[in-house]
Amino acid sequence: MGRQSGVKVHPLDVHEVDCRHCEQGCCGKKRIAVPGDLYSRLLQVKEAMEAREGQKIPMCKLVNLFADLICQ
């Protein structure tokens, strides 16, 4: 069976997240590429959390919140 291949995503369909704002980074990295459709959903959650908390939240915090889904 050999090695597993990850999901192939066209470079234009990803958003790069800077993870330096979060001390642990994202998935153990300083930057991570998130597929565009997932990024847009994370952005909706981020905006809702910011409205609730009344302050800005770094995107890396959302990536780490859903790390079990994103860091596979």
Buried (B, 14 or more C-beta within 10 A) or exposed (E): EEEEEEEEBEEEEBBEBBBEEBEEBBBEEEEBBBBBEBBEBBBEEBEEBEEEEEEEBBBBBBBBBBBEEBEE
